[in-house]
Amino acid sequence: MAVDEGVAPATESGDGTTVHRLKPNAVGLLGVVFMAVATAAPITAMTGNVPFMVSSGNGVGAPASYLVAMVVLAIFSVGFTSMAKHITSTGAFYGFISYGLGRTVGLASGLLATFAYAVFEPALIGIFSTFATTTLKDQTGVHVPWWAFAVLMLAINATGTWFGVSVAEKLLVALLATEVTVLAAMAVSVALHGGGPHGFTFAPVDPVNAFKGTSAGLGLFFAFWSWVGFESTAMYGEESRDPKKIIPKATMISVLGVGVFYVLVSWMAITGNGEAEAVRAASSANPLAMFFGPTERYVGHWAVDVMQWLMISGSLACGMAFHNCAARYLYALGREGVLPSLRGTIGRTHARHGSPHIAGMVQTAVSAVLIGAFWAAGKDPYTGTYVLLAILGTMAILVVQAVCSFAVLVYFRSHHPESRHWFRTFTAPLVGGVAMLAVVVLLVSNMGAAAGPESGSLVLKATPWLVALVAATGIGCAQYLKRRSPDRYALLGRTVLEETKER
């Protein structure tokens, strides 16, 4: 039966109640890629992370860190995309892990993923507000308090989600294209000029140098941090055209495309300065000089001004993408009736736009409360709100990624033994899972250094315990449902489109 693309479909679930669906066929391959890449925020990852990696991590080996991270994440994605060919679910990790390791682990992972994306949005609101306030003052002399920009971003994100993924996609495409263009202009200009003051240097891309420097572990962690959100491709499966083909392709394109871009831009930034000069610039009172210097020298001063504005739009795009992720996870949990009242609220979709509009409003409220709490506590929007919440969310999502890898191993053994493959469904997810656990260890051991002036913060110290508490809550809820409401327990992680049939 044909589906009217202008109306959000609704179907009957296993217990006879109505399940509201997201609008199908709303986004294509490039749209999914742009949504995923936007969560990585290339300009924020480059200008925010690379100077810190060079000054306090693995020095000029920062580009090599991106090379190592790209290989590890590509291996992880092999197993992830193998599962995406069988399961299409807005809950992504929630659905994948529920099928692979069972409903209890699935619900715990679903809550962790929701928690991660929920705190990522206010984190990005913090850095967006900082960039906006600083740039406006530097270039116009006008001072606008950061909280005014925070309110603006909350409104933009809420509006984008209300009108559906196709509207958010168009805005993100425009924002992402501009930020990628200005970074690429710097990198290409340095290359065309034959490198920096000392010519080309290949030390930054020597994989051995990824494991050297002041703190190689810190540098590698920041490299992996720069990709957070790439796995969001899977949550757009129900809204994409031919998801069994589009989602695996979009995931690999996102991982490899972003990886090549990160390596090239960070390499040319170091080359454009010169190795020793790059370290000095990154360690100075204005670490952004590491990017602004070669941009002004090889492209022009106008490009530096543009780059400052694009840092604002890039963080906006990233926050908007995370808002969409959080809203879809809330919706996925709500439509399955973990609590019966959720089906008629966050589990509903907009009758016309097919968007998780109520879940989007709930996520906006969560972000507003967190921003308000950090403001009341006197936290700086960048060093406090952004850094602390980003570390918290990153730890949660890395744990879920590791668990998902092991879920792939079990899923193909128990559900599709005929599709098992020694590399795609065994070696790749095993290596990917172990590697993700190693990155979690890197994060835990380098949290204090990563937090900088907030190294003594109670939020930072509570981070591992908050992650454990969210996971324990999921396990407890699942076990309660298993004993008291087996019919609702049976639906956990099962609202998916598998082999084109609802289950």
FINURO-439263 format. One line per 2 residues: their letters; for each residue x, y, z of N, C-alpha, C. Coordinates in steps of 0.2 Angstrom, whole numbers. Atoms other than C-alpha are relative to their C-alpha. Last residue first. Example, Ala and Ser with C-alpha at 12.3 -4.5 7.8 and 13.67 -1.06 7.14 Angstrom:
% FINURO-439263
SA	-4,-6,-1,68,-5,36,-4,5,3; 4,-6,0,62,-22,39,4,6,0
//
This chain:
% FINURO-439263
RE	-1,6,-5,40,-33,73,0,3,7; 0,-2,-6,35,-23,57,0,-5,5
KT	6,1,-4,40,-30,41,1,2,7; 6,-4,2,52,-23,28,-6,-2,4
EE	2,4,6,66,-36,32,-7,3,-3; -5,5,1,66,-27,49,-3,-4,-6
LV	2,3,6,57,-11,52,5,-5,-2; -5,-1,5,58,-7,70,-3,-3,-6
TR	3,-4,5,47,-5,85,5,2,-5; 3,4,6,55,-20,94,-4,4,-5
GL	-5,1,6,67,-11,106,-2,-3,-6; -6,-4,-1,56,-15,121,5,-1,-6
LA	-1,-5,5,40,-22,115,6,4,0; -1,3,7,41,-38,125,1,5,-6
YR	-7,2,0,43,-28,141,1,-3,-7; -4,-6,1,26,-20,138,8,-1,-1
DP	2,-2,6,18,-37,137,3,7,-2; -4,3,5,28,-43,152,-2,2,-7
SR	3,-1,6,21,-30,163,3,-3,-6; 7,-3,-1,25,-33,181,-4,1,-6
RK	4,4,-6,40,-45,181,-7,3,0; 0,7,1,48,-40,164,-4,-4,5
LY	5,2,6,43,-22,166,-1,-7,-1; 7,-1,-3,52,-21,183,-5,-2,-5
QA	2,6,-4,67,-29,175,-7,1,4; 2,5,4,67,-16,161,-2,-6,4
CG	7,-1,3,65,-2,173,-1,-6,-4; 5,1,-5,80,-8,184,-7,1,-3
IG	1,8,-2,91,-11,169,-5,-1,5; 3,3,6,87,7,162,0,-8,2
TA	7,-2,1,90,15,179,-3,-4,-5; 3,4,-5,107,6,181,-8,1,0
AV	1,7,3,112,13,164,-3,-4,5; 4,0,6,108,31,170,-1,-8,-3
LA	7,0,-3,116,28,187,-5,0,-6; 2,6,-3,132,22,179,-7,0,2
VL	1,5,5,133,37,168,-2,-7,2; 6,-2,4,130,48,182,-1,-5,-5
WP	5,2,-4,144,39,192,-7,2,-3; 0,7,0,157,41,179,-6,-3,3
TA	1,2,6,153,60,178,-1,-8,-1; 6,4,0,152,64,196,-2,-4,-6
KL	-2,6,-4,170,70,197,-6,-5,0; -5,4,3,167,81,182,1,-6,4
VL	3,3,6,150,88,189,5,-5,-3; 4,6,-3,159,91,206,-4,-4,-6
SG	7,-1,0,172,102,197,-4,-6,2; 2,2,-6,190,100,201,-8,1,1
SE	-2,7,-2,196,99,183,-2,-2,7; 6,3,-3,185,114,178,2,-7,3
PG	1,-4,-7,200,125,174,-6,-3,4; -4,-6,-1,206,111,161,-2,4,7
AA	4,-5,-2,192,99,158,3,6,2; 5,-2,6,202,88,146,-4,6,3
AG	-4,-4,5,217,87,159,-5,3,-5; -2,-6,-4,205,81,173,3,5,-5
MN	6,-5,-1,196,69,162,2,6,3; -2,-7,2,212,61,155,-5,5,2
SV	-6,-2,-3,211,44,164,3,7,-2; 0,0,-7,193,42,162,6,2,3
LL	4,-5,-3,193,47,144,1,1,7; -4,-6,1,208,36,139,-4,6,3
VV	-5,0,-5,198,21,148,4,7,-1; 3,-2,-6,183,26,137,5,0,6
VA	1,-8,0,194,26,122,-3,2,6; -6,-3,-2,200,8,127,-1,8,0
LM	-1,1,-7,182,2,128,7,4,2; 4,-5,-3,179,9,110,1,0,8
AV	-3,-6,1,194,-1,104,-4,6,4; -6,0,-4,188,-17,112,3,7,-1
GG	2,-1,-7,171,-14,104,6,0,4; 3,-7,-2,179,-10,87,-3,1,7
VL	-5,-5,0,190,-25,87,-2,7,2; -4,2,-6,176,-37,91,5,5,1
PA	4,-2,-6,164,-28,79,4,-1,6; 1,-8,-1,177,-29,65,-4,2,6
TF	-7,-4,-1,183,-47,68,-1,7,1; -4,3,-6,165,-55,70,6,4,1
TR	5,1,-6,151,-48,59,4,-3,6; 5,-5,-1,161,-40,45,-4,-1,6
FW	-2,-7,-1,177,-50,46,-5,5,2; -5,0,-5,173,-68,48,3,7,2
HR	-6,-1,4,156,-66,40,6,1,5; -6,-1,-4,139,-71,46,6,0,-4
SE	-3,-6,2,124,-69,35,7,1,3; -2,1,7,118,-87,36,3,6,-3
PH	-6,4,0,119,-86,55,2,0,-8; -2,1,7,106,-72,54,7,-4,-1
HS	5,-2,4,97,-71,71,1,-1,-8; 7,3,-2,107,-80,84,-5,2,-5
RF	0,7,-2,125,-78,78,-7,-3,1; -1,4,6,122,-62,68,1,-8,2
YV	5,0,4,115,-54,84,0,-4,-6; 5,5,-2,128,-60,96,-6,0,-5
LV	-3,7,0,143,-52,87,-6,-5,1; -1,2,6,133,-36,83,2,-7,-1
AF	7,2,2,128,-34,101,0,-3,-7; 1,7,-2,147,-34,105,-7,-2,-1
SC	-5,5,4,149,-19,94,-1,-7,2; 2,1,7,134,-10,101,4,-5,-4
VA	5,5,-1,141,-12,119,-3,-2,-7; -3,6,-2,156,-2,114,-5,-6,0
QV	-3,3,6,146,11,105,3,-6,1; 5,3,4,135,13,121,3,-3,-7
VL	2,7,-3,150,15,132,-5,-3,-5; -6,4,1,157,29,120,-2,-7,3
IA	0,3,7,140,37,120,5,-4,-2; 6,4,1,140,39,139,-1,-3,-7
MT	-1,6,-3,158,45,140,-6,-5,-1; -5,4,3,155,58,127,1,-7,3
GL	4,3,6,139,65,135,5,-5,-4; 6,5,-2,148,68,151,-3,-3,-5
IA	-4,6,-3,164,75,143,-5,-5,2; -3,4,6,153,87,132,4,-6,2
LL	5,4,3,143,92,147,2,-4,-6; 2,5,-5,159,98,157,-6,-5,-3
VY	-5,5,-1,167,106,142,-3,-5,5; -2,4,6,152,116,135,5,-6,2
TG	5,3,3,145,122,152,2,-5,-6; 4,4,-4,161,126,161,-6,-4,-3
TY	-4,4,-4,175,131,150,-4,-4,5; -5,4,3,163,138,137,4,-5,4
PD	4,4,5,147,145,145,5,-5,-4; -1,-3,7,157,150,160,-3,-4,-5
KG	-5,3,4,149,143,176,1,4,-7; -6,-4,2,141,154,188,5,-3,-4
AA	-6,2,-4,130,141,197,6,4,-2; 1,-2,-7,115,150,191,6,-2,4
WF	0,-7,-1,121,149,173,-1,3,7; -7,-2,1,125,131,174,1,7,1
AG	-3,2,-6,107,128,181,7,2,0; 2,-5,-6,99,139,168,4,-2,6
IL	-3,-7,1,108,130,154,-1,4,6; -7,1,-1,103,113,161,4,7,-1
VA	-1,1,-8,85,119,163,7,-1,1; 1,-7,-3,84,126,145,2,-1,7
SV	-6,-4,1,92,110,138,-1,6,3; -6,3,-3,79,99,146,6,4,-1
AT	1,-2,-7,65,111,140,6,-3,4; -1,-7,0,71,110,122,0,2,8
QV	-7,-1,0,72,91,124,2,7,1; -3,2,-6,54,91,129,7,1,1
MG	1,-5,-5,49,102,115,3,-2,7; -5,-6,1,58,90,103,-1,6,5
AI	-7,2,-2,49,75,110,5,6,-1; 1,0,-7,32,84,107,7,-2,3
HP	1,-7,-2,37,88,89,0,0,8; 1,2,-7,43,70,84,0,7,4
SG	-6,-1,-4,41,75,66,-2,-2,7; -3,7,-1,28,68,53,6,1,5
HR	-7,0,1,25,86,47,4,-7,1; -1,-2,7,6,85,45,8,-1,-1
AH	4,3,5,0,75,60,2,2,-7; 4,-6,2,15,79,71,-4,-3,-6
TR	-3,-4,5,22,63,79,-5,5,-3; 4,-2,6,17,55,95,4,4,-5
GI	1,5,5,28,45,107,-4,2,-6; -6,-1,4,33,61,117,0,-6,-6
TG	-4,-7,-1,15,63,122,6,-1,-4; 4,-6,2,2,50,119,3,6,0
RL	2,1,7,14,35,119,-4,6,-2; -4,-3,5,22,42,135,-2,-1,-7
SP	2,-7,2,7,39,146,5,3,-5; 6,0,5,10,20,145,-2,7,-2
LV	6,-2,-5,27,21,153,-6,2,-5; -4,2,-6,40,11,143,-4,2,6
GE	4,0,-6,26,14,130,4,-3,6; 0,7,-2,35,9,114,-4,-1,7
RG	5,3,4,31,26,107,-1,-7,2; 7,-2,-2,40,35,121,-5,-4,-4
LA	2,3,-6,57,26,119,-7,1,2; 0,7,0,58,30,101,-2,-4,6
YL	5,2,4,52,48,103,0,-8,0; 5,0,-4,65,51,116,-7,-2,-3
YR	-1,5,-5,78,44,105,-6,1,5; 2,6,3,71,55,90,1,-6,5
AA	8,0,1,71,71,101,-2,-7,-3; 3,1,-7,89,68,107,-7,-1,-1
CN	-2,7,-3,96,65,89,-4,-1,6; 4,5,4,86,81,82,2,-7,3
HF	7,-1,-2,93,91,96,-4,-5,-3; 0,4,-6,111,84,92,-7,1,3
AM	0,7,2,109,90,74,-1,-4,7; 6,2,3,104,107,80,-1,-7,-2
GC	5,0,-5,118,109,92,-6,-2,-3; -1,6,-4,130,104,78,-5,-1,5
AL	1,6,4,123,116,66,1,-6,4; 8,0,0,123,130,79,-2,-6,-4
SG	2,2,-7,142,126,83,-8,0,0; -1,7,-1,145,128,64,-2,-3,7
SI	5,4,4,136,144,62,1,-8,1; 7,-1,-3,146,152,76,-5,-5,-3
ML	-1,4,-6,163,145,70,-7,1,4; 2,7,2,157,151,53,1,-4,6
WQ	8,1,0,156,169,60,-2,-7,-2; 2,-2,-7,175,168,66,-8,-1,0
MV	-1,6,-4,180,160,49,-3,1,7; 5,5,2,172,174,39,1,-6,5
DV	6,-2,-3,183,186,49,-6,-4,-2; 0,1,-7,198,175,46,-6,3,3
AW	1,7,-2,194,174,28,0,-2,7; 8,0,1,193,193,25,-2,-7,3
HG	3,-2,-7,211,193,32,-7,-1,0; 2,-7,0,217,184,16,-3,1,7
VY	7,-1,3,219,166,10,-1,7,0; 0,4,6,238,161,13,-7,1,-4
RE	-6,-1,4,243,173,27,-1,-3,-7; -1,-7,2,226,176,35,6,0,-5
TP	5,-3,4,222,158,35,1,7,-3; 0,2,7,239,153,40,-6,2,-4
GF	-6,-2,3,238,164,56,1,-3,-8; 1,-6,2,219,161,60,7,2,-4
FM	4,1,6,221,142,62,0,7,-4; -2,5,3,235,142,75,-3,-1,-7
AL	-5,-3,5,230,159,80,3,-5,-4; 3,0,6,215,150,88,5,3,-5
PN	-1,6,3,226,146,103,-3,0,-7; 5,0,6,225,165,108,2,-7,-4
AS	7,-2,-3,234,165,125,-5,0,-5; 0,-7,-1,248,155,117,-7,2,3
SA	-2,-1,-7,251,136,118,-1,7,2; 5,4,-4,243,133,101,0,1,7
AR	7,-3,1,253,147,93,-5,-4,4; 0,-6,-4,269,140,101,-7,4,-1
VA	0,1,-7,266,123,95,-1,6,4; 6,2,-1,262,129,77,-1,-2,8
EA	4,-6,-1,278,139,77,-7,-2,2; -1,-4,-6,288,124,81,-5,6,1
EG	1,4,-6,280,114,67,1,3,7; -6,3,-2,278,127,54,0,-3,6
NG	-3,-3,-5,263,138,53,8,-1,1; 0,-7,1,256,132,37,3,5,5
TI	-5,-2,5,262,115,40,0,7,-2; -7,1,-4,253,114,57,5,2,-6
AM	-1,-6,-6,237,121,49,7,-1,3; -2,-7,4,240,110,33,0,5,5
WS	-6,0,3,240,94,44,2,6,-3; -5,-1,-6,225,99,54,7,0,-2
VL	1,-7,-3,215,102,38,5,1,6; -3,-5,4,221,86,29,0,7,3
VY	-7,1,1,218,74,43,3,6,-4; -3,-1,-6,201,81,48,8,0,-1
FV	1,-7,-1,195,81,30,4,2,6; -5,-3,5,201,63,27,0,8,1
GV	-7,2,-1,192,58,43,5,3,-4; -2,-4,-6,176,67,40,7,-1,2
GL	0,-6,2,175,58,23,2,5,5; -6,-1,4,180,42,30,0,7,-3
VS	-6,1,-4,167,42,45,7,1,-5; -1,-5,-6,153,51,36,7,-1,3
IM	-2,-6,3,155,41,20,1,5,5; -7,0,2,155,25,30,2,6,-3
TA	-4,0,-6,139,30,39,7,-1,-2; -1,-6,-3,130,36,24,5,0,6
KP	-4,-4,4,133,20,14,1,7,4; -7,3,0,127,9,28,4,5,-4
II	-3,-1,-7,111,21,31,7,-3,0; -2,-6,-1,107,22,12,4,1,7
KK	-6,-2,4,106,4,7,3,7,2; -4,5,0,94,-3,20,7,1,-4
PD	-5,0,-6,87,14,22,5,-6,0; -4,6,0,79,14,5,5,0,5
RS	2,5,6,73,32,6,5,-6,-1; -4,0,6,76,40,23,-3,-5,-5
EE	1,-6,4,64,44,37,3,0,-6; 7,0,2,64,27,45,-3,6,-4
GY	2,5,4,83,26,44,-8,0,-2; 4,-3,5,86,43,52,-2,-5,-5
MA	6,-2,-3,92,35,68,-5,4,-5; 5,6,-1,105,25,59,-7,3,2
TS	3,2,6,115,40,53,-6,-5,1; 7,-2,0,117,46,71,-3,-2,-7
EF	4,6,0,133,35,71,-7,2,0; 0,2,7,143,51,66,-5,-6,0
GV	6,-1,4,138,59,82,0,-3,-7; 6,2,-3,155,60,91,-6,2,-4
WS	5,4,4,168,61,78,-6,-1,3; 2,-4,6,179,75,86,-5,-4,-5
WF	5,-4,-2,179,65,103,-3,4,-7; 6,3,0,189,52,94,-6,4,2
AF	1,2,7,203,64,90,-7,-4,0; 3,-6,3,201,72,108,-1,-2,-8
FL	7,-1,-3,204,55,116,-3,6,-4; 5,5,3,219,52,105,-7,1,2
GL	1,-1,7,227,68,110,-4,-5,-3; 4,-6,0,224,65,129,-2,2,-8
GA	7,2,-1,231,48,127,-5,5,0; 2,3,6,247,55,119,-7,-3,1
ST	5,5,-2,250,66,133,-3,-3,-6; 1,-1,-8,265,77,132,-4,-5,3
GK	2,-6,-3,270,70,115,-1,1,7; -6,-4,-4,271,53,107,-3,7,2
FA	-1,3,-7,258,40,102,6,3,4; 6,0,-4,251,49,87,0,-2,7
NV	0,-6,-3,269,52,81,-7,1,4; -4,1,-6,270,34,76,-1,6,5
PD	4,3,-6,256,36,64,4,-1,6; -4,6,-2,267,49,54,-4,-4,5
VP	4,5,2,254,62,48,4,-7,0; 7,0,-2,261,76,57,-4,-6,-2
AF	0,3,-7,279,71,53,-7,0,3; 4,6,0,276,74,34,0,-3,7
TF	-2,4,-5,282,92,33,-5,-6,1; 4,5,-2,280,103,18,3,-4,6
GH	2,5,5,290,119,16,-5,-6,3; -5,6,1,298,127,30,-2,-5,-5
PG	-6,-4,0,288,144,30,6,-5,-1; -1,-6,-4,272,134,26,7,3,-1
GG	-1,1,-7,268,122,12,1,6,4; -6,4,-2,271,123,-6,1,-1,7
HL	-6,-5,-1,260,138,-9,6,-4,2; -2,-3,7,247,126,-17,6,5,1
AV	-2,5,5,246,116,-1,3,3,-6; -7,2,-3,244,131,11,3,-5,-5
SV	-5,-5,1,230,137,-1,7,-1,3; -3,0,7,222,120,-1,5,6,-1
AM	-4,6,1,221,119,18,3,0,-7; -6,-1,-4,215,137,21,5,-6,-2
AA	-3,-5,4,201,135,7,7,1,3; -3,3,6,196,118,14,4,6,-3
LV	-6,4,-2,193,127,31,4,-3,-6; -6,-4,-3,183,140,23,6,-4,3
TV	-3,-4,6,173,128,12,6,4,3; -5,4,4,169,116,26,4,4,-5
ET	-5,1,-5,161,130,37,5,-5,-3; -5,-6,-1,151,136,22,6,-1,4
AL	-3,-2,6,144,119,17,5,6,1; -5,5,0,139,114,35,5,2,-7
LA	-5,-1,-5,128,129,37,7,-4,-1; -3,-6,2,119,127,20,6,2,5
VL	-4,0,6,117,109,22,3,6,-1; -6,3,-1,111,111,40,5,-1,-6
LK	-4,-5,-4,97,123,35,7,-3,2; -2,-6,4,91,111,22,4,5,3
EA	-5,2,5,92,96,33,2,6,-4; -6,0,-3,82,104,47,6,-2,-5
VS	-2,-7,-1,68,107,35,7,1,3; -2,-3,7,68,89,28,2,8,1
VG	-7,1,2,69,82,46,2,4,-6; -2,7,3,52,89,52,8,0,-3
FW	2,0,7,44,106,55,3,-6,-4; 8,0,1,44,104,74,-2,-1,-7
TG	2,7,-1,63,99,74,-8,0,-1; -2,5,5,68,115,66,-2,-7,1
TA	3,-1,6,58,126,77,2,-5,-5; 7,2,-1,65,119,93,-4,0,-6
NI	0,7,0,83,121,87,-7,-3,1; -1,2,7,80,139,82,0,-8,0
AL	5,-1,5,72,143,98,1,-3,-7; 6,4,-2,85,135,109,-6,1,-4
ML	-1,7,2,98,144,99,-5,-5,2; 1,0,7,90,161,102,1,-7,-3
VA	7,0,2,89,158,120,-2,-1,-7; 3,7,-2,107,153,121,-7,0,-1
FA	-2,4,6,112,169,111,-3,-7,2; 5,-2,6,103,180,124,1,-5,-6
WW	7,3,-1,112,170,138,-5,2,-5; 0,7,3,129,175,131,-7,-3,0
PV	-1,5,-5,126,194,135,-1,-7,-3; 6,3,-1,127,205,119,1,-6,5
HV	0,5,-5,142,217,118,-8,-2,1; 7,1,-3,143,227,102,1,-6,5
GT	-1,-3,-6,161,232,97,-7,0,4; 5,-6,1,157,227,79,0,4,7
QD	1,-3,6,170,214,75,-4,6,-1; -7,-1,3,178,209,92,-1,4,-7
KL	-3,-5,-3,161,211,101,7,2,-3; 4,-6,1,151,201,89,4,6,3
TT	0,-2,7,164,188,88,-3,7,-1; -7,-2,1,166,186,107,1,3,-7
TA	-1,-6,-4,147,185,110,7,3,-1; 4,-5,2,144,173,96,1,7,4
FT	-2,-2,7,158,161,99,-4,7,-2; -7,-3,-1,154,160,118,2,3,-7
SF	1,-7,-3,135,158,114,7,3,1; 3,-5,5,139,144,102,-1,7,3
IG	-6,-3,5,151,136,114,-3,4,-5; -5,-4,-4,137,135,128,6,3,-5
IL	3,-6,-1,123,130,116,5,5,4; -1,-4,6,134,116,111,-3,7,0
AP	-7,-1,1,135,109,128,1,4,-6; -2,-6,-4,116,112,130,8,1,0
EF	3,-7,2,114,101,115,1,6,4; -4,-3,5,126,87,120,-3,7,-2
VA	-5,-4,-3,117,84,136,4,4,-5; 4,-5,-4,101,77,128,5,5,3
YA	2,-5,4,112,67,116,-3,6,3; -6,-3,4,121,58,129,-2,6,-4
FT	-3,-4,-5,105,55,140,6,4,-3; 5,-6,-1,96,48,125,3,5,5
AL	-1,-3,7,111,36,121,-4,7,1; -7,-3,0,112,31,140,1,4,-7
LG	0,-6,-4,93,28,140,7,4,0; 4,-5,2,94,17,125,-1,7,4
SA	-4,-4,6,109,8,131,-4,5,-3; -5,-3,-3,99,3,147,4,4,-5
LG	3,-6,-3,84,-1,137,5,4,4; 3,-5,5,94,-12,126,-3,6,3
VT	-6,-4,2,103,-21,140,-2,5,-5; -2,-3,-6,86,-26,147,7,4,-2
RG	3,-6,-2,79,-30,130,2,4,6; 6,0,-4,92,-42,124,-3,6,2
LG	-2,2,-7,110,-42,119,-6,-1,4; -6,4,-1,108,-42,100,1,-3,7
YS	0,6,3,90,-37,97,6,-4,1; 6,4,-3,89,-24,111,0,-7,-4
IF	-2,3,-6,107,-18,106,-6,-5,3; -6,5,2,102,-14,88,1,-4,6
GY	3,6,4,85,-6,93,5,-5,-1; 5,3,-5,92,5,107,-3,-6,-4
FA	-3,4,-4,108,9,96,-5,-4,5; -7,1,2,97,16,82,3,-5,5
GT	-4,1,-6,81,21,91,7,-2,-1; -2,-7,-3,74,28,75,4,-1,6
ST	4,-2,-6,75,9,69,2,8,2; 1,-7,1,80,0,53,-5,3,6
IH	4,-3,-4,87,-17,56,0,7,-1; 6,4,-3,94,-29,44,-5,4,4
KA	3,3,6,106,-18,33,-6,-5,2; 5,-5,3,109,-8,49,-3,-2,-6
MS	6,0,-4,117,-23,57,-5,5,-3; 2,7,1,131,-24,44,-7,-1,3
TF	4,0,7,132,-5,45,-2,-7,-2; 6,-5,-1,137,-6,64,-4,0,-6
GV	5,4,-3,149,-21,60,-6,4,1; 1,6,4,159,-11,47,-5,-5,3
SF	6,-1,4,157,5,57,-2,-6,-5; 6,0,-4,168,-1,71,-6,0,-5
IA	1,7,-2,182,-4,58,-6,-1,4; 2,3,6,179,13,51,-1,-7,1
LV	7,-1,1,180,20,68,-3,-3,-6; 4,4,-6,197,12,72,-8,1,-1
VM	0,7,1,204,18,55,-4,-4,5; 4,2,6,198,35,57,0,-7,-1
AV	7,1,-2,204,36,75,-4,-1,-6; 1,6,-4,222,32,69,-8,-1,2
LY	-1,6,4,222,45,56,-2,-7,3; 6,0,4,214,58,67,1,-6,-4
SA	5,3,-4,229,54,79,-7,0,-3; -1,8,0,241,56,65,-5,-3,5
PA	3,3,6,234,74,62,1,-8,0; 8,-1,0,238,78,81,-3,-3,-6
GV	3,7,2,256,71,79,-7,0,0; 1,0,7,263,89,80,-3,-6,-3
GN	-4,-5,4,260,89,98,-2,0,-7; -6,3,3,253,73,106,3,5,-5
GS	1,7,1,242,81,119,6,-3,-4; 0,4,-6,244,98,128,-1,-8,-1
SV	-3,-3,-6,248,111,115,1,-5,6; -7,-2,2,245,101,99,4,3,6
MF	-3,7,2,229,92,105,8,2,-1; -1,3,-7,223,109,113,4,-7,-1
PV	-5,-4,-4,226,118,96,1,-3,7; -7,1,3,217,103,87,5,5,4
NG	-3,6,-3,201,103,98,8,0,-2; 1,1,-8,192,119,97,5,-5,2
TM	-2,-6,-3,197,126,79,0,-1,8; -6,-3,2,196,109,71,3,5,4
AT	-5,5,-1,182,101,80,7,2,-1; -1,0,-7,172,117,80,5,-5,2
IP	-4,-6,-1,175,119,61,1,0,8; -7,-1,2,170,101,58,4,6,2
AA	-1,-7,0,154,100,69,8,1,-2; -7,0,-1,154,81,71,2,8,1
TA	-1,1,-7,135,83,73,7,-1,2; 2,-6,-4,134,91,56,1,-1,8
VA	-6,-4,0,143,76,48,-1,7,5; -5,4,-4,128,65,53,6,5,1
MF	2,0,-7,115,77,47,5,-3,4; -1,-6,-3,125,80,31,-2,1,7
VV	-7,-2,-1,127,62,28,1,6,3; -2,4,-6,108,59,30,7,1,2
GL	3,-3,-6,104,73,18,2,-4,6; -4,-6,-1,116,66,5,-2,4,7
LG	-6,2,-2,108,49,5,4,6,3; -4,5,4,90,55,4,7,-1,3
VA	-7,-2,0,78,63,17,3,-6,-4; -1,-7,-1,59,63,19,7,2,-1
NP	-3,-2,6,55,45,12,1,8,0; -4,4,4,44,41,27,3,4,-6
KL	2,-1,7,37,54,40,5,-4,-5; -4,-6,3,40,48,57,-2,0,-7
RH	-6,0,3,27,35,64,3,7,-3; -1,-5,5,14,35,77,7,0,-3
VT	-7,-2,0,11,18,85,0,6,-5; -2,-3,6,-8,14,88,7,3,2
TG	0,-7,-1,-12,1,102,3,4,-7; 6,-3,2,-16,-17,98,-1,8,0
DG	5,1,-5,-3,-25,109,-7,4,-2; 1,7,-2,9,-29,95,-6,-1,5
SE	-5,4,-3,8,-12,88,-2,-7,2; 2,4,-6,-5,-5,75,6,-4,3
TA	1,7,1,2,8,63,-2,-3,6; 1,3,-7,2,27,61,-2,-8,-2
PA	4,6,0,8,36,45,0,-2,8; -4,5,-4,14,54,45,-4,-6,1
VG	4,1,-6,5,63,31,5,-5,4; 1,-6,-3,13,72,16,-3,-1,7
ED	-6,-3,-2,22,57,9,-2,6,4; 0,-7,2,6,47,7,5,4,4
VA	0,-4,-6,11,29,9,0,8,-3; -4,-6,1,7,17,-5,-1,4,6
M	4,-6,0,0,0,0,4,6,0
//
